[in-house]
């Protein structure tokens, strides 16, 4: 074998460096991809299980929430009268306000005034009171493990006043609406 057939030492070192770089690049690419997949999976789990993001569809909650608003809910069973909750109903997600909880008595007069346990509710979020589509017998006692909900736009909202929806069971509740994130001009806590 002649000496001229052997590669020069500098060429061998350059090839060795290229191989090392390729291996480092592959390791960095694998670890970056793995990290991105883990972060995406955690974000999806948080969004689905802890902080669901929902888009409002319809006008039953105006003026509190508008059609196409995007809101974040807290997945929790801890809600009380006055809270806005999201819940499952016939493969849809509805958003309504909690009016009464298990054991409370609800009564609504012809003018749309709502009474819970014989006390008139202070409802500054309602701009137009109405009896609405009500086919339940009033006064009505909320069954155990359920809550009585109504939309803020009382004339058009189909809610617990109608047997089609009825009272919402605790298992159906997705969570309490906390924050409006879209549109940006409406960003903030939801009351």
C-alpha positions in Angstrom: 0.0 0.0 0.0 1.3 3.4 -0.9 1.3 6.3 1.4 -0.7 8.4 -1.1 -3.6 6.0 -0.9 -4.1 6.7 2.8 -6.2 9.7 3.7 -4.5 12.6 5.4 -4.9 13.0 9.1 -6.7 16.3 8.8 -9.3 14.6 6.5 -9.8 11.9 9.1 -10.2 14.4 11.9 -12.7 16.4 9.8 -14.8 13.3 9.1 -14.7 12.3 12.7 -15.9 15.8 13.7 -18.7 15.6 11.2 -19.8 12.3 12.6 -19.7 13.6 16.2 -21.8 16.7 15.1 -24.3 14.5 13.4 -24.7 12.4 16.5 -25.0 15.5 18.8 -27.6 17.0 16.4 -29.6 13.8 16.4 -29.6 13.6 20.2 -30.6 17.3 20.5 -33.4 16.8 17.9 -34.7 13.7 19.8 -34.7 15.4 23.2 -36.3 18.6 21.8 -39.1 16.6 20.1 -39.6 14.6 23.3 -39.8 17.7 25.3 -42.3 19.3 22.9 -44.5 16.2 23.0 -44.5 16.1 26.8 -45.3 19.9 27.0 -48.2 19.5 24.5 -49.6 16.5 26.3 -49.5 18.3 29.7 -51.1 21.4 28.1 -53.9 19.2 26.6 -54.5 17.5 29.9 -54.7 20.8 31.8 -57.0 22.2 29.2 -59.3 19.2 29.2 -59.3 18.2 32.8 -58.5 21.3 34.9 -59.0 24.4 32.9 -61.3 23.8 29.9 -61.4 26.5 27.3 -64.9 27.0 25.8 -66.5 29.2 23.2 -69.9 30.7 24.0 -72.5 29.9 21.4 -75.8 31.7 21.6 -77.4 34.6 23.5 -78.8 33.1 26.6 -76.1 34.7 28.8 -76.1 38.2 27.4 -75.1 40.8 28.9 -72.6 38.8 31.0 -71.3 36.7 28.1 -71.7 37.4 24.3 -71.9 35.0 21.4 -68.4 33.7 20.4 -66.7 34.9 23.6 -63.9 32.5 24.6 -63.8 31.6 28.3 -61.8 29.5 30.7 -63.5 27.3 33.3 -62.1 25.8 36.4 -63.0 22.1 36.7 -64.4 22.0 40.1 -67.5 20.8 41.9 -67.3 23.9 44.2 -69.8 26.3 42.9 -72.5 28.4 44.6 -75.5 30.6 43.9 -74.6 33.3 41.4 -71.7 31.4 39.8 -71.7 30.8 36.0 -71.1 27.2 35.2 -70.7 25.1 32.1 -72.3 21.7 31.9 -73.0 18.8 29.5 -76.5 18.6 28.0 -77.4 16.3 25.1 -73.9 16.2 23.6 -73.7 20.0 23.9 -72.1 22.3 26.5 -74.4 24.9 28.0 -73.4 27.8 30.1 -75.9 29.1 32.7 -75.9 30.8 36.1 -76.5 28.9 39.3 -79.7 30.2 40.9 -80.2 27.6 43.7 -78.6 24.4 45.0 -80.0 21.1 46.4 -82.8 21.6 48.9 -83.5 25.2 48.0 -87.0 26.3 46.9 -87.3 28.4 43.7 -90.2 30.6 42.8 -90.6 33.0 39.9 -93.5 35.4 39.6 -95.1 36.6 36.4 -92.8 39.6 36.1 -89.7 37.3 36.2 -88.6 38.1 39.8 -86.8 35.1 41.2 -87.2 34.0 44.8 -85.0 31.5 46.5 -86.3 30.2 49.9 -88.9 33.1 49.8 -86.1 35.8 49.4 -86.0 37.9 46.3 -82.6 37.4 44.5 -80.6 40.5 43.8 -79.7 40.0 40.1 -77.8 43.0 38.8 -76.6 40.9 35.8 -80.2 40.6 34.5 -81.2 43.5 32.3 -84.6 42.2 31.2 -86.6 40.0 33.6 -89.1 37.5 32.2 -90.8 34.2 33.2 -89.5 32.8 30.0 -90.2 29.2 28.8 -91.3 27.8 32.1 -93.2 24.5 32.3 -92.3 23.4 35.9 -94.7 23.7 38.8 -93.6 26.6 41.0 -92.5 26.8 43.8 -90.0 24.1 42.9 -87.6 22.3 45.3 -84.1 21.5 43.9 -83.4 17.8 44.2 -80.4 16.4 46.0 -77.2 16.4 43.9 -78.5 19.0 41.5 -78.6 22.7 41.0 -81.1 25.1 39.4 -79.7 27.2 36.6 -81.0 30.1 34.5 -79.5 32.1 31.6 -79.1 35.9 32.2 -81.2 36.7 29.1 -84.4 35.3 30.7 -86.7 35.8 27.7 -84.8 33.5 25.4 -82.9 31.1 27.7 -84.0 27.5 27.9 -82.8 26.3 31.3 -84.0 24.7 34.6 -87.4 26.4 34.2 -88.1 23.9 31.5 -88.3 20.1 31.9 -86.3 19.8 28.6 -83.2 20.9 30.5 -84.3 20.6 34.2 -81.9 20.8 37.1 -78.2 20.0 36.4 -76.7 17.1 38.2 -73.3 17.5 39.8 -71.8 14.9 37.4 -72.8 17.0 34.4 -70.9 20.1 35.5 -67.7 20.8 33.6 -66.7 23.7 35.8 -67.1 27.3 36.9 -66.5 30.0 34.3 -63.6 32.2 35.6 -62.1 34.3 32.9 -63.1 35.7 29.4 -60.0 35.6 27.2 -61.5 36.7 23.9 -62.2 39.2 22.7 -59.2 41.0 24.1 -61.3 44.1 24.9 -63.5 42.0 27.2 -60.6 40.2 28.9 -61.1 39.7 32.6 -62.9 37.9 35.4 -66.5 36.8 34.6 -69.1 37.8 37.2 
